[in-house]
Amino acid sequence: MNALKPLHYSLLLVVLYHMTYSGTRLLVALYAIHLKASPAVIGMLVAIFSIVPMLGGVAIGRLIDRRGSKALMLLCGTLMFAGTLLAFAWRDITALIVVNVLVGAGYYGLYIAAQQLFGRLGKPEDRMSNFAWLSSAYAVSAILAPVLTGFGIDHIGHNQTFLMLSALPVLVLAILLSGKLTNLGPSADSHKAEAARGNVLELIGKGELRRVYAMSVLIATSWDTFLFMTPIYCSQLGISASRIGIIIASFSVATLTIRLFTQALTKRFSAWQLMIISIAAAGASNFAFGFAASVPFLILFAFLLGLGQGIAGPMMNTLLYEESPPGRVTEVIGLRLLISKGYQAGLPLLTGTLGTVLGVAPVFWLVSTVMLGGAYAVRAQWHRTEKR
């Protein structure tokens, strides 16, 4: 264990807390289906995950920039433990609302802190590689979590699976208390940020940041619709929880696969070109997914969707870090969450309601239309950038 470096401990931390979040998110949706909840109610439950980052993302970012992240990360790990354990003891829709608030708050606090943590590891030239590692850690956990959760539901039941997931945040807390993580203090430029602190709207006024925020919303639209609607869609097709877990895991396998080629792709394509490819591929894959009705085709189209979206994460994180004013990196990340999660909080409500009225497949087709239109808009922005 002494041979492990801060990067390794940081990666393990990310895998554990993201497995807790991803597993809980899927488990809540499938448990709500088990309790005979409608797609609209399930949409409300999923939307609750986004409430805390929507309301507190910027404040959390500022707090981390000023005070450091260790105390906050310990609190967030405790919240995730409390949420998953509560679901084991309290077994109805009301309980799931409380669970989502606790787990969502804990996850997004850790998520924001991790962006700063990985941005500080090593030298500035290591940043793209660090964020590629970070995105890969999310992909690994997103592979493991749905498979673990799906098989847990089928073999030990919903509530016992919540108990199983509660062990993961305990390991998160153990890593935080071990002293193996570095760079958990305030931003080195926090004094400069305090001297020049402006309104958060000034960040949106920065052209590059505004464009990255817009791309973040597009990618999140497709990503969240897939994670939210797939359990509902597959359940209506009579597919078991373990197979649903495998379908969702195939998406994550693809995101991990494409991220192994991040450095090679960035040498050949510009950031704008990669975003066009990512968003267009997401649009095409969502369109095909809405027609799939068998497990092999669902796995195939989920994998293609993951390939399209997998490259976007490290690219957006790097751009956000590089375009941030001194001492305000984590605030910029928090603002990204406020914008994207504010949008995403309404997305499950909208798609859940549409799924109830129209059926699930048309929701995927609607998202496809939005994504393909977004790809065209990003293409226009790329051409304007190339002419400068």
C-alpha positions as CSV (number, residue, x, y, z in Angstrom):
1,M,0.0,0.0,0.0
2,N,3.0,2.3,0.6
3,A,3.7,2.2,-3.1
4,L,0.4,3.9,-3.9
5,K,0.5,7.6,-4.8
6,P,-2.0,10.4,-4.0
7,L,-3.3,9.9,-7.6
8,H,-4.2,6.3,-6.8
9,Y,-6.0,7.1,-3.6
10,S,-7.8,9.9,-5.3
11,L,-9.0,7.6,-8.1
12,L,-10.2,5.0,-5.5
13,L,-12.1,7.7,-3.7
14,V,-13.8,8.8,-6.9
15,V,-14.7,5.2,-7.8
16,L,-16.3,4.6,-4.4
17,Y,-18.4,7.7,-4.0
18,H,-19.5,7.5,-7.6
19,M,-20.5,3.9,-7.3
20,T,-22.6,4.9,-4.3
21,Y,-24.3,7.6,-6.3
22,S,-24.8,5.6,-9.5
23,G,-26.0,2.5,-7.6
24,T,-28.4,4.5,-5.5
25,R,-29.8,6.4,-8.5
26,L,-30.6,3.1,-10.4
27,L,-31.8,1.4,-7.2
28,V,-34.2,4.3,-6.4
29,A,-35.7,4.2,-9.9
30,L,-36.1,0.4,-9.9
31,Y,-37.5,0.4,-6.3
32,A,-40.0,3.1,-7.3
33,I,-41.1,0.9,-10.3
34,H,-41.4,-2.0,-7.8
35,L,-43.7,0.2,-5.7
36,K,-45.9,0.9,-8.8
37,A,-44.8,4.6,-9.2
38,S,-45.6,6.3,-12.5
39,P,-42.8,7.6,-14.8
40,A,-43.8,11.1,-13.7
41,V,-43.2,10.2,-10.0
42,I,-39.9,8.5,-10.8
43,G,-38.9,11.7,-12.7
44,M,-39.6,13.7,-9.6
45,L,-37.5,11.4,-7.5
46,V,-34.5,11.6,-10.0
47,A,-34.9,15.4,-10.2
48,I,-34.3,15.6,-6.5
49,F,-30.7,14.4,-6.9
50,S,-30.0,17.7,-8.7
51,I,-31.6,20.1,-6.2
52,V,-28.5,20.6,-4.0
53,P,-26.0,21.3,-6.8
54,M,-28.6,23.6,-8.4
55,L,-29.1,25.6,-5.3
56,G,-25.7,25.4,-3.6
57,G,-23.1,24.6,-6.3
58,V,-21.6,28.0,-6.5
59,A,-21.5,28.4,-2.7
60,I,-19.8,25.0,-2.3
61,G,-17.2,26.0,-4.9
62,R,-16.5,29.3,-3.2
63,L,-16.2,27.6,0.2
64,I,-13.7,25.1,-1.2
65,D,-11.6,27.8,-2.8
66,R,-11.5,29.7,0.5
67,R,-11.3,27.0,3.2
68,G,-10.2,23.8,1.4
69,S,-12.1,20.7,0.9
70,K,-11.3,18.1,3.6
71,A,-14.0,19.0,6.1
72,L,-16.6,19.3,3.4
73,M,-15.6,16.0,1.9
74,L,-15.9,14.3,5.3
75,L,-19.4,15.8,5.7
76,C,-20.5,14.7,2.2
77,G,-19.2,11.1,2.8
78,T,-21.3,11.0,6.0
79,L,-24.4,12.2,4.1
80,M,-24.1,9.5,1.5
81,F,-23.7,6.8,4.2
82,A,-26.8,8.2,6.1
83,G,-28.9,8.2,2.9
84,T,-28.1,4.7,1.8
85,L,-28.6,3.3,5.3
86,L,-31.9,5.2,5.8
87,A,-33.3,3.5,2.6
88,F,-32.7,0.1,4.3
89,A,-34.7,1.0,7.3
90,W,-37.5,3.2,5.8
91,R,-39.3,1.7,2.9
92,D,-41.7,3.9,0.9
93,I,-41.7,6.7,-1.7
94,T,-41.3,9.4,1.0
95,A,-38.1,7.6,2.2
96,L,-36.7,7.7,-1.3
97,I,-37.2,11.5,-1.4
98,V,-35.0,11.9,1.7
99,V,-32.5,9.4,0.4
100,N,-32.1,11.3,-2.8
101,V,-31.6,14.6,-1.0
102,L,-28.9,13.1,1.3
103,V,-27.1,11.1,-1.4
104,G,-27.3,13.9,-4.0
105,A,-25.9,16.5,-1.6
106,G,-23.1,14.2,-0.6
107,Y,-22.2,13.2,-4.1
108,Y,-22.1,16.7,-5.6
109,G,-20.0,18.1,-2.8
110,L,-17.5,15.4,-3.4
111,Y,-17.8,15.9,-7.2
112,I,-16.9,19.6,-7.0
113,A,-14.0,19.0,-4.6
114,A,-12.6,16.2,-6.8
115,Q,-12.4,18.6,-9.8
116,Q,-10.1,20.9,-7.8
117,L,-8.1,17.9,-6.4
118,F,-7.3,16.5,-9.8
119,G,-6.5,19.9,-11.3
120,R,-3.8,20.4,-8.7
121,L,-2.1,17.0,-9.0
122,G,1.3,17.2,-10.6
123,K,2.3,19.9,-13.0
124,P,0.0,22.1,-15.2
125,E,1.0,20.0,-18.2
126,D,-0.3,16.9,-16.4
127,R,-3.8,18.4,-16.2
128,M,-5.3,16.8,-19.3
129,S,-4.0,13.4,-18.2
130,N,-5.3,13.9,-14.7
131,F,-8.8,14.7,-15.9
132,A,-8.7,11.8,-18.3
133,W,-7.9,9.6,-15.3
134,L,-10.7,11.2,-13.4
135,S,-13.2,10.6,-16.2
136,S,-12.0,7.0,-16.4
137,A,-12.6,6.5,-12.7
138,Y,-16.2,7.7,-13.2
139,A,-16.5,5.3,-16.1
140,V,-15.1,2.3,-14.1
141,S,-17.6,3.0,-11.3
142,A,-20.4,3.5,-13.7
143,I,-19.6,0.0,-15.1
144,L,-19.5,-1.6,-11.7
145,A,-22.4,0.1,-10.0
146,P,-25.3,-0.9,-12.2
147,V,-24.1,-4.5,-12.5
148,L,-23.7,-4.7,-8.7
149,T,-27.0,-3.0,-8.1
150,G,-28.9,-5.1,-10.7
151,F,-27.6,-8.4,-9.4
152,G,-28.2,-7.3,-5.8
153,I,-31.8,-6.6,-6.5
154,D,-32.4,-9.9,-8.2
155,H,-30.6,-12.0,-5.5
156,I,-31.0,-10.2,-2.2
157,G,-33.8,-7.6,-2.8
158,H,-34.0,-3.9,-3.0
159,N,-33.5,-3.0,0.7
160,Q,-30.6,-5.3,1.3
161,T,-28.9,-3.8,-1.8
162,F,-29.2,-0.3,-0.1
163,L,-27.4,-1.8,2.9
164,M,-24.7,-3.2,0.6
165,L,-24.2,0.2,-1.0
166,S,-23.9,1.9,2.4
167,A,-20.5,0.1,2.9
168,L,-19.0,2.2,0.0
169,P,-19.2,5.7,1.7
170,V,-17.6,4.1,4.8
171,L,-14.5,3.4,2.7
172,V,-14.7,6.9,1.3
173,L,-14.5,8.3,4.9
174,A,-11.6,5.9,5.6
175,I,-9.5,7.2,2.7
176,L,-10.2,10.8,3.7
177,L,-9.1,10.1,7.3
178,S,-6.0,8.2,6.3
179,G,-4.1,11.4,5.4
180,K,-3.1,9.9,2.0
181,L,-4.7,12.7,-0.1
182,T,-2.9,15.9,-0.8
183,N,-3.9,19.4,-2.1
184,L,-7.1,19.6,0.1
185,G,-6.3,23.1,1.3
186,P,-7.6,26.5,0.1
187,S,-6.7,27.7,-3.4
188,A,-3.2,29.1,-3.7
189,D,-4.7,32.2,-5.4
190,S,-7.6,32.5,-2.9
191,H,-6.3,35.9,-1.7
192,K,-6.3,37.3,-5.2
193,A,-9.9,36.0,-5.7
194,E,-11.0,37.7,-2.5
195,A,-9.5,41.0,-3.7
196,A,-11.1,40.8,-7.1
197,R,-14.3,38.9,-6.2
198,G,-17.1,39.9,-8.5
199,N,-20.7,38.8,-9.2
200,V,-21.0,35.3,-10.3
201,L,-22.7,36.5,-13.5
202,E,-19.3,37.9,-14.6
203,L,-18.2,34.3,-15.1
204,I,-21.0,33.7,-17.5
205,G,-19.9,36.8,-19.3
206,K,-16.7,35.1,-20.3
207,G,-17.2,33.9,-23.8
208,E,-15.3,30.6,-23.6
209,L,-16.8,29.7,-20.2
210,R,-20.3,30.4,-21.6
211,R,-19.8,28.1,-24.5
212,V,-18.4,25.3,-22.3
213,Y,-21.5,25.7,-20.1
214,A,-23.8,25.4,-23.1
215,M,-22.0,22.2,-24.3
216,S,-22.2,20.8,-20.8
217,V,-26.0,21.2,-20.8
218,L,-26.3,19.4,-24.2
219,I,-24.1,16.5,-23.1
220,A,-25.9,16.2,-19.7
221,T,-29.3,16.1,-21.5
222,S,-28.4,13.0,-23.4
223,W,-26.5,11.4,-20.5
224,D,-29.3,11.9,-17.9
225,T,-32.1,10.9,-20.2
226,F,-30.3,7.6,-20.9
227,L,-29.7,6.9,-17.2
228,F,-33.2,7.9,-16.2
229,M,-35.4,6.5,-19.0
230,T,-33.5,3.2,-19.6
231,P,-34.7,1.5,-16.4
232,I,-38.3,2.5,-17.2
233,Y,-38.0,1.6,-20.9
234,C,-36.5,-1.8,-20.2
235,S,-38.9,-2.6,-17.4
236,Q,-41.8,-2.0,-19.7
237,L,-40.1,-4.5,-22.1
238,G,-40.0,-7.1,-19.3
239,I,-36.2,-7.0,-18.9
240,S,-34.8,-8.1,-15.5
241,A,-32.9,-5.8,-13.2
242,S,-29.6,-7.6,-13.7
243,R,-29.9,-7.2,-17.5
244,I,-30.8,-3.6,-17.2
245,G,-27.6,-3.2,-15.1
246,I,-25.6,-4.8,-17.9
247,I,-27.2,-2.5,-20.6
248,I,-26.3,0.6,-18.5
249,A,-22.9,-0.8,-17.8
250,S,-22.2,-1.2,-21.6
251,F,-22.7,2.5,-21.9
252,S,-20.0,3.0,-19.3
253,V,-17.7,0.5,-20.8
254,A,-17.8,2.6,-24.0
255,T,-17.0,5.8,-22.2
256,L,-14.0,4.2,-20.5
257,T,-12.9,2.7,-23.9
258,I,-12.9,6.0,-25.7
259,R,-11.2,7.8,-22.9
260,L,-8.2,5.5,-23.3
261,F,-7.6,7.3,-26.6
262,T,-8.0,10.8,-25.2
263,Q,-4.5,12.0,-25.8
264,A,-4.4,10.5,-29.3
265,L,-7.7,12.2,-30.3
266,T,-6.7,15.6,-28.9
267,K,-3.5,15.5,-31.1
268,R,-5.6,14.9,-34.2
269,F,-8.8,17.0,-33.5
270,S,-9.5,20.3,-31.9
271,A,-11.7,20.6,-28.8
272,W,-14.6,22.0,-30.9
273,Q,-14.3,19.2,-33.5
274,L,-14.4,16.6,-30.7
275,M,-17.5,18.2,-29.2
276,I,-19.3,18.2,-32.6
277,I,-18.5,14.4,-32.9
278,S,-19.7,13.8,-29.4
279,I,-23.0,15.6,-29.6
280,A,-23.8,14.3,-33.1
281,A,-23.1,10.7,-32.1
282,A,-25.3,11.1,-29.0
283,G,-28.1,12.4,-31.2
284,A,-27.9,9.5,-33.6
285,S,-27.6,6.9,-30.9
286,N,-30.6,8.2,-28.9
287,F,-32.7,8.0,-32.1
288,A,-31.7,4.3,-32.7
289,F,-32.1,3.4,-29.0
290,G,-35.8,4.4,-29.1
291,F,-36.4,1.6,-31.8
292,A,-34.5,-1.1,-29.9
293,A,-36.6,-3.8,-28.3
294,S,-34.2,-6.6,-27.5
295,V,-31.3,-6.9,-25.1
296,P,-28.5,-7.3,-27.7
297,F,-29.6,-4.2,-29.6
298,L,-30.1,-2.2,-26.4
299,I,-26.5,-3.1,-25.4
300,L,-25.2,-2.1,-28.9
301,F,-26.9,1.3,-29.0
302,A,-26.0,2.0,-25.4
303,F,-22.4,1.3,-26.2
304,L,-22.4,3.5,-29.3
305,L,-24.0,6.3,-27.2
306,G,-21.2,5.9,-24.6
307,L,-18.5,6.1,-27.3
308,G,-20.0,9.4,-28.5
309,Q,-20.2,11.0,-25.1
310,G,-17.1,9.6,-23.4
311,I,-14.7,12.1,-24.7
312,A,-16.7,15.1,-23.6
313,G,-16.0,14.9,-19.8
314,P,-12.2,15.4,-19.8
315,M,-12.4,18.0,-22.5
316,M,-14.9,20.1,-20.6
317,N,-13.1,19.8,-17.3
318,T,-9.8,20.9,-18.8
319,L,-11.4,23.9,-20.6
320,L,-13.2,25.0,-17.3
321,Y,-9.9,24.8,-15.3
322,E,-7.9,26.7,-17.9
323,E,-10.5,29.4,-18.5
324,S,-11.2,30.1,-14.8
325,P,-10.0,33.4,-13.1
326,P,-7.3,33.0,-10.5
327,G,-8.5,31.4,-7.2
328,R,-12.1,30.8,-8.6
329,V,-11.6,27.4,-10.2
330,T,-14.0,25.5,-7.9
331,E,-16.5,28.3,-8.1
332,V,-16.5,28.0,-11.9
333,I,-17.1,24.3,-11.5
334,G,-19.9,25.0,-9.0
335,L,-21.5,27.4,-11.5
336,R,-21.4,24.7,-14.2
337,L,-23.3,22.5,-11.8
338,L,-25.8,25.2,-11.1
339,I,-26.5,25.7,-14.8
340,S,-26.5,22.1,-15.9
341,K,-28.3,20.7,-12.8
342,G,-30.8,23.4,-12.8
343,Y,-31.7,22.3,-16.3
344,Q,-31.4,18.6,-15.4
345,A,-33.6,19.0,-12.4
346,G,-36.5,19.8,-14.7
347,L,-35.4,17.2,-17.3
348,P,-36.6,14.1,-15.5
349,L,-39.9,15.8,-14.6
350,L,-40.4,16.7,-18.3
351,T,-39.3,13.4,-19.7
352,G,-41.2,11.4,-17.0
353,T,-44.4,13.3,-17.9
354,L,-43.8,12.8,-21.6
355,G,-43.1,9.1,-21.0
356,T,-46.4,8.8,-19.1
357,V,-48.4,10.5,-21.9
358,L,-46.6,9.5,-25.1
359,G,-44.5,6.4,-24.1
360,V,-40.8,6.2,-23.5
361,A,-39.4,5.7,-27.0
362,P,-40.6,9.2,-28.2
363,V,-38.6,10.8,-25.4
364,F,-35.4,9.3,-26.9
365,W,-36.3,10.6,-30.3
366,L,-37.0,14.1,-28.9
367,V,-33.6,14.1,-27.2
368,S,-32.0,13.0,-30.5
369,T,-33.5,16.0,-32.2
370,V,-32.2,18.4,-29.6
371,M,-28.7,16.8,-29.8
372,L,-28.5,17.0,-33.6
373,G,-29.6,20.6,-33.5
374,G,-26.9,21.3,-30.8
375,A,-24.3,19.6,-33.0
376,Y,-25.1,22.0,-35.8
377,A,-24.9,25.0,-33.5
378,V,-21.5,23.9,-32.2
379,R,-20.4,23.4,-35.8
380,A,-21.3,27.0,-36.6
381,Q,-19.3,28.2,-33.5
382,W,-16.3,26.1,-34.5
383,H,-16.3,27.7,-38.0
384,R,-16.4,31.2,-36.4
385,T,-13.5,30.2,-34.1
386,E,-11.4,28.9,-37.0
387,K,-11.8,32.2,-38.9
388,R,-10.3,34.2,-36.0
